[in-house]
Amino acid sequence: MSALKILVIPGSLRTGSLNVRLAAVAAYELAQAGAEVTRISLVDFPLPIYDGDLQAKSGVPKHAANLKRMMAAHHGVLIVTPEYNSSVPALVKNTIDWVSRVQDAHETRGQVFRDRVFAIASASGNRLGGARALAALRLILSACHATVIPNQLALAFADDAYDEMDRLKNAADAEGLKALVRQLIDVSQRMM
Ligand SMILES: Cc1cc2nc3c(=O)[nH]c(=O)nc-3n(C[C@H](O)[C@H](O)[C@H](O)COP(=O)(O)O)c2cc1C
């Protein structure tokens, strides 16, 4: 059997991002569990705000097509999102909107969401850890007919969540991340 490939997408571009940091820890745990992991930054996939006129005139931007193909080359995708005003940042929603418009030859539009497994996590400095952004992201991905695993992690007080070795300090957080990783791998393997 070929190696299980997981793509990790942090939903923040910010230097020192709490979500990029959590994505890095999740990528480490996924690799420890045997997955082949690719962690990207959306800074390498810049996209204009979705505009149907722009799509009609110029087609889907190449960065959306490239990101869709990168997703298609993996069995599972982990999105680690910040919470902005109780929802996902525009960056995350806009990226999903564009990718959902990509239609390569011999595919239906948005097929990349239907054919693979998604996991979601968030990090925030407050006590909810971005849980409302996760509810919004789960709804968005479900609307794209994605399989979203039940386990998720909302990392609360994320600016103080790590020890000096960059491991999650709180046992419940560490176990939550491990459970998410295990479930993402299990469900992705079943759908391979
Ligand atoms: C426009 C805006 C709205 C925000 N709204 C929320 C919110 O609703 N809930 C929350 O937990 N944090 C909120 N925050 C704080 C972010 O969680 C915090 O800035 C976090 O560090 C962003 O993620 P990052 O570190 O990965 O960039 C907001 C931040 C911004 C800039």
The ligand as a Tripos MOL2 file, in Angstrom:
@<TRIPOS>MOLECULE
LIG
   31    33     1     0     0
SMALL
NO_CHARGES

@<TRIPOS>ATOM
      1 C1        -10.6320   40.6420   13.1080 C.3       1 LIG1
      2 C2        -10.3520   39.7530   14.2670 C.ar      1 LIG1
      3 C3        -11.3890   39.1470   14.9360 C.ar      1 LIG1
      4 C4        -11.1490   38.2490   15.9820 C.ar      1 LIG1
      5 N1        -12.1940   37.5960   16.5600 N.ar      1 LIG1
      6 C5        -11.9350   36.5980   17.4400 C.ar      1 LIG1
      7 C6        -12.9840   35.7510   17.9020 C.ar      1 LIG1
      8 O1        -14.1290   35.8880   17.5560 O.2       1 LIG1
      9 N2        -12.6570   34.7520   18.7480 N.ar      1 LIG1
     10 C7        -11.3480   34.5200   19.1500 C.ar      1 LIG1
     11 O2        -11.1090   33.5730   19.8810 O.2       1 LIG1
     12 N3        -10.3470   35.3160   18.7400 N.ar      1 LIG1
     13 C8        -10.6040   36.3390   17.8790 C.ar      1 LIG1
     14 N4         -9.5830   37.1180   17.4150 N.ar      1 LIG1
     15 C9         -8.2400   36.9240   17.9450 C.3       1 LIG1
     16 C10        -7.5100   35.8350   17.1810 C.3       1 LIG1
     17 O3         -7.9180   34.5760   17.6480 O.3       1 LIG1
     18 C11        -6.0090   36.0010   17.4130 C.3       1 LIG1
     19 O4         -5.6150   37.2160   16.8030 O.3       1 LIG1
     20 C12        -5.2260   34.8410   16.8770 C.3       1 LIG1
     21 O5         -3.9040   34.9890   17.3070 O.3       1 LIG1
     22 C13        -5.2960   34.7820   15.3510 C.3       1 LIG1
     23 O6         -4.7330   33.5990   14.8840 O.3       1 LIG1
     24 P1         -3.1810   33.5020   14.4230 P.3       1 LIG1
     25 O7         -2.3530   33.7420   15.6400 O.co2     1 LIG1
     26 O8         -3.0520   32.1010   13.9290 O.co2     1 LIG1
     27 O9         -2.9480   34.5280   13.3510 O.co2     1 LIG1
     28 C14        -9.8120   38.0210   16.3910 C.ar      1 LIG1
     29 C15        -8.7580   38.6700   15.7230 C.ar      1 LIG1
     30 C16        -9.0240   39.5060   14.6700 C.ar      1 LIG1
     31 C17        -7.8640   40.1540   13.9400 C.3       1 LIG1
@<TRIPOS>BOND
     1     1     2 1
     2     2     3 ar
     3     2    30 ar
     4     3     4 ar
     5     4     5 ar
     6     4    28 ar
     7     5     6 ar
     8     6     7 ar
     9     6    13 1
    10     7     8 2
    11     7     9 ar
    12     9    10 ar
    13    10    11 2
    14    10    12 ar
    15    12    13 ar
    16    13    14 ar
    17    14    15 1
    18    14    28 ar
    19    15    16 1
    20    16    17 1
    21    16    18 1
    22    18    19 1
    23    18    20 1
    24    20    21 1
    25    20    22 1
    26    22    23 1
    27    23    24 1
    28    24    25 2
    29    24    26 1
    30    24    27 1
    31    28    29 ar
    32    29    30 ar
    33    30    31 1
@<TRIPOS>SUBSTRUCTURE
     1 LIG1         1 GROUP 0 **** ****
